[in-house]
């Protein structure tokens, strides 16, 4: 038996999240998702709000769908470097990555270095030495179509030193109306976070499926680099065209 889940999901508890937890439960039920690992923005919380959040997750969870509370942390001076704490049990306020790992030890079920493209694949050594997973496919930053080969390369470099680290696909969802479709298929019904930490899962997206070691093989890896390059080139061209059209409309007075 396996359990379908989605990782890196934001609710209306985040300032930029649209969906109340009750609507996220409905979203999961409609799609056969058995657990949602929530990662709302820590800077939008205090201890009291976090307690309400954990309580509401508990009240909306049952044997059909589980809402797992978690937070996304950012750190002064480390632009774009966000760490996710899934299954967080107690409120914490880490000021540094080192404090993050001290405070999540025994207090969170699973930790993730989110969207490596955002910090340009640069992390303090403490993160690479201690984080449970690297998000090699962020369906918002990398799109729903392809994972990030540079993040996979970073992951493989870290894995040479730390074989226990795993590669994960995350939604980074802020609006359930736009389901970007990445999922995790966990091979442990009792404790999905423990299963992910142990690597007993598969990552599933619209175009690819791969295990927790992101072992795509030489041919698939080469094709991914080529496809990602073409996709990114097309995307940049579309963005430049949109900006050019916007400037033309502005020059013509919005007509």
C-alpha positions, 0 to 999 in steps of 0.5 A, a space after each residue: 500500500 502507498 499513500 499519495 501526498 503533496 508537499 510545500 503547500 501554503 494556506 490562508 494562514 500565510 499572507 500570500 495564501 488564498 485557501 483556508 485549511 478547510 478548502 485545502 482539505 476539499 482540494 485533497 479529497 477531490 484529487 485523492 491526496 491523502 496528506 498535505 504537508 503545509 509550509 506556511 510563512 513563519 514570519 506571519 505567525 506568533 506562538 498563539 497563531 501557531 497554536 491555532 494553526 496546529 489545532 485546526 490542522 488536527 480538527 480537519 484531519 482524519 483517516 481520509 486526509 491528514 493536514 500536517 502543520 509546518 512552516 517556511 523560514 527565511 533568514 536575514 542576510 541569506 536572500 532566497 534561502 528558505 528552509 521548511 520544517 514539516 510536522 512542526 510540533 512547537 513554535 520556534 523562532 530561529 534567527 540562523 540556519 544553525 538555530 533552525 536545526 537546533 530547534 527542529 531536532 526532535 521537534 519536526 518530522 522532516 526538513 527541506 531546503 526549498 527552491 534552490 534556484 532562488 538562492 542560486 544553489 548556494 547554502 551554508 555548510 550547516 544546511 547541506 550537512 543537516 537538512 533532510 531533503 533538497 527540493 529538486 522540483 519546485 512546481 512554481 519556480 521550475 514549472 509543473 513540467 520539468 524538475 531542476 537539473 541544477 538542483 539535482 546536480 547540487 543534490 547529487 554532490 551533497 549525497 556523495 557525502 551524505 547518502 541519507 539525504 533525499 530529493 523531493 518534489 514540492 508544489 509551493 502552492 498558494 492557490 488551489 485553483 492552480 494545481 501544479 500537480 507534483 506529488 509524492 507517493 509514500 510507501 508507508 501509511 503509518 508515518 509519511 514524514 518518517 517514510 520520506 526521511 528514510 527515502 521510501 517514496 517516489 516523486 511524481 510530476 506531469 512528465 516525470 517520475 523518479 525516486 528519492 535518490 533522483 537517479 535518472 540515469 545518464 540518458 534521462 539526465 542528459 535529456 532533462 538538461 536539453 529539455 530544461 534549456 529549451 523550455 527556459 529559452 522559450 519562457 524567456 522569449 515569451 517574457 521579453 515579448 510580453 514586456 515589449 508589448 506592454 511598453 508598446 501599449 504604454 507608448 500608445 497611451 494604453 490602446 
